[in-house]
């Protein structure tokens, strides 16, 4: 895969990961075009993204996309209050659920993170995460090589989330969260989905 824009079967130019032509990549195209990089707000919505980015660690994002509805069903719609009340029996139920990634450490982290977030005031998680949004870049990245895996902001966000009790989030996962939730705009220059 090249590191520059790809013209998709519909004639639109996209970032290389969002423009693949294989039929199996249709899920990537939809996600790229309609979600990735758009601002996400709300404690539960951001908690969901933290969880999904953590579950993605070591796996293809396509694996997560294709299981997202299973995750939502298994994790009570990613309601922080509901997941914070999960018991050991719920954790065992999740470990047996074929609709999600059955990784004990990631499941335990998702529940623990909900318990931490449940102690925060409404809107506090949203405000906390968005406080790490950097100033918009002066220029859009031109190739995939111009897009970092981590930044000083993602390193600080991961460190501060860990300090507050969050688990399974490092600088790379934090940067993926920032990209997915619109804190940064890493659509390449000329990508039809690049906004602002």
N, C-alpha and C positions, 0 to 999 in steps of 0.2 A: 504494500500500500504506500502510495506517495505521501509526502508530508504537505502537499498543497491541495487546493480545492479540487473537488471531483464533481463533474456534471452528472446528476442522477438520471434515471430513465425518464423522468418528467421534465428534463431540461433545466432544472434548477441547480445552481452551484452551491455546494455544501462543504463543510469541513470534512476531511478524509474519513473520519470514523462515522459520519452521518450520511455519507453519500455512496456507500458501497452498493453495488448493483445486485448482489446475490439476493434471491428471494428471502433467505433467512435474515437478511439485514433490514427488512421492511420495518421491524420494530425499532431498530436504531434510527431510521429515517424519521419516523413519527415522533419519537422522543426528542431527537435533535431539533426538529422543526417546531414542535409545539410546547416543549417544556424546558429543555436544557438552557440555562442562562437567563431564564425569566425570573423576576423577583418572587421569592416565596416568603410569605409572612404567616405568623400564627404559631403558637407554641407546639401544638400537636403536629402541624405540617412539618415544622423544622425537626421535631423529634423523629418523625417518620424518616426524614431524609438522613438524619444521623444514623439511625438504625440500618437503613438500607445500604448506606455507604460502608458501614462496618461489616455487614454481611457480605458485601462485595469483595472485601479484602482477599486477595489471592485468587479471585474468580473473574470471569468475564461479566461486564455489566449486563450483557444480554441475558445471562442466567438469572440475574435479579429482575430485570424487566419482565421476563416471562413468568416469574413467580410472584410478581408484585401483588396481584389480587389474592393469592394464597397467603402472603404475608399479612395483608390487611385483614383478612378473615381471622387468621391465627392470633394476631395481636390486637384484636378488638378495635380495628380501625385506627390503630396507633393513638388511641386516647391515652394521654399520660396518666390520668387518674385511674383508668381501668387497668392499665398494664402495671401500675405501681401496686395494685392490690393483688397481682398474680401470686399464687402460692407455689410451693414445691410441686404440687400435683399439676399445676399449669405448666411448669417448666418441663415436667416429664411428658405431658401431652404434646408440647411443642417439639420435643425430641423425637416423637413418633410421627409427626406430621409430614407426609411426603410433599406437601404443597410449599414447603419452605426449605431453606438450607438448615440442615439439622446438625449444627455445631454447638456443642454445650457451652463453650466459652463465649460465643457470640450471643446465644440466647440469654445466658446469665447476665451479660453486659447490658443487653436491651432492657431487661427487667430492672437491673440496678440503676440504669440511667433514668428510667421512668420514675423510680423512687426519689432520686436526687431532684429531678425536674419538678416533681409534685410538691416539693417543699418551697419552690420559688413562687413569687407572686405572679398572678396572671400577666402575661406580656413580657415577663422578665427574660425568658429564654430567647424570645424574638429580639428584644432590645440588646441583649448580651451578644448574640451571634452577629447581628448587624453592626454592632459597634466596631467590629474588626474589618468592615468593608474598607478597602483602600480607596484613595482617590482614583477616579477613572484614568486608565492609561492614556497617554498622549496619542498613541498610535495603536491600531489593531495589530495583533500578531499576523504575520504574512504566511508563515508555515507552521506546521505542528512543532517543529524544533524550537520555535519562538515561545511556546507555551511551557511555563515551568511546572514541575511536579510539586514543588513547595514554594512558599514565600515566607518572608519574615512575619507577615500577618497570619498565615496559616499555622506557622510554628507557635506564635503567641496564643492563637485561639486554642490549639490543641493543649498547650501547656496549662492555660487557664481553665479549660474544661476539666482536665485531669485534677487540677488543684481543687476544684469544686466537687470532685467525686465521680466524674464521668469516666467510663472505661472504654477501652477498645477504640480510641481515637488518637491518631498521631498526626503529624504535619501533612502527610500525603492525603490521608482520609479527610482532614480538615480542608485541604485545598480543593479536593473533589467536591466536597459539600459547598464550598464557596462558589465554585464554577456552576454546579447544578442549580443552586438557589439564587443566582444572579448577583452575588456580591461582587463578582468580577465578570467581565464579558470577554470570554476567550474564543468566541466565534472568530474565524479568520477573516481578514479583510476580503471583501467581495462575497462572503457567504450570504445567501439570501436571508438567513435567520438572524444576522447581526442587526441589532437595533441600538439606537442611541449612540 
